[in-house]
Amino acid sequence: MSIVTSCKLNASSLIINNQLIHTISGDTIDWKRELYNFYSKDYPKFHKMDPLAKMAFLGILGIEKTTDLSVYDDNEVSMIFANKTSSYKSDSNHFENYTKKNLISPSDFVYTLPNILTGELAIYLKWYGENCFYILEKFDLDFYIEQIEIAFSKGKKACLCGWVESSDKSEDLIIFIIENQNNKINKEEIYSYFK
Amino acid sequence: MKDVFITYGSLVTPLGSSVQENLDALKTNVSGVKVVSNSGFKGENWPLAKIDTITENRFSTLLLNSLIELKSNFDNAILQSEKTLFIISTTKADIENFPEDTFSVINEVLYSELGIKNKPIIVSNACISGVLAINLAADYIRLEKFIDVIVVGIDVVSEFVINGFQSLFALSDEIARPFDKTRKGISLGEGVGIVLLSSNKRNSNFHAKYINGSSSNDANHISGPSRTGEGLVRSINETLKRSNIEKNTINFISAHGTGTLYNDEMESIAFQRTELNTIPMNSLKGYFGHTLGAAGVIETIVSMLSMEHNILFQSLGFSEVGTTEKLNLIEKNEFHEINCVLKTASGFGGGNASLILVKEVK
């Protein structure tokens, strides 16, 4: 199996390796904070993050439940992240600041770039490797497979792939680690994993 | 490894509406940055590199304008081929249209105006997007997924972005002076650059060979550059390794050089650590402003023009060393043979990217 671990989360559940691990009550104001408390992790930077980065971070904590990420050298994992609406929530925040509240805030503006989340993960994991953020119409496994193929062709040991969406309609995260096994990619395995 | 050739397709900036017009302006060292009254959050008059002739729908108009030269350079057999991919590099796309969808206009324009066959890929990775997109284009060709990949780097000046950079105290109240002792920050700019990467030679005038590229994260801070230049050092070293070339074959470095205190300082340290600080270098932000997602592509086009015409353009705005490590900044236009160029970029999110091109002799 080349997919090592996966984690899916949204406002109602945390799923690791396709198994329901935790049901989020939804009683609290922010389900992400509730999930953060569930992990009992102390990482103060979490509270400053925007929704996209928070979700990506919570996804990594999910992955770490079953997988030791410190086995990878600091440059041998490529991060491939994408979504449809870019940094919509943070964009709204910054937009409302100057259109309605007559203020501008550096900490709000910084998160109006979706790749800040991969920066946050790089800081947390101390990973200096390659990473890129893409805007796609939908979660598209074929796109990830192409990017994984490119990363493996350069000798990367693994890819951390993510789809993370935070819009007015929904908040969703899918994140998975896939390891390089002789540069071969078993597409069928990946398709069936996400069926 | 499979050869990948790169050439320019279109360039629209405040300095001109074509590659030739931009080249002519660069030769005379004019800046596209001008004071725009009442452009700041509190009515400040920020210097900006805005295209005067565009008055509304800046993003879609700019994109449409850039396709005119693209269509004149490459025929439909390439643009509409099943084996051609478009990669778009942009940070905020049509942000003036926010809160409506800001990215969908890209595909609408490309499908309707060019009749493209494959769904474009959008890279949105802050200020290194352009270099990442070119690197990705080469990867797609090397893996024989496509024969031609066209990279469009584009961003516009918007209230959204001006207010943001103003909140960071990152804007300069005079034209940006990258690497200079008196630098105060960035001048925002807008523009679009289009390059074509291919396994074939598609342009009758000029080609460079794309040698290799890479990227690396600082793993240090989401908005401040690393004090040690670690990510940029790693990216440059990896690009050199993948390229299998000696440092002393590089004739010119097209640096990022935004004009902020911390970014330019970081770059000087990274170039010193990689022992590249004696190679002639410039930043083009004094000409085009900082065009964000377009910058890497626009600056790669100018690097190709330097190779084609054997001109090193003055690093506009620089006059006195203003970084801990001394760099070899180009103080006036120089004319000599340029065969090998290193292009670098750094940006928010801790990203750093680089690539190497070598002139392809006709």
Interface residues (C-beta under 8 A of the other chain):
Chain A: D74 N75 T85 S86 Y88 D91 S92 H94 F95 Y98 I104 S105 P106 D108 F109 V110 T112 L113 P114 N115 I116 T118 G119 E120 A122 I123 L125 K126 W127 Y128 G129 E130 N131 C132 F133 Y134 I135 L136 E137 F143 E146 E149 I150 S153 K154
Chain B: F41 T91 K92 I95 F98 P99 D101 T102 F103 K119 I121 I122 V123 S124 N125 A126 L132 L136 D139 Y140 R142 L143 K145 E159 F160 N163 G164 F165 Q166 S167 L168 F169 S214 S215 S216 N217 D218 A219 N220 H221 I222 S223 E230 G231 R234 E238 R242 F348 G349 G350 G351
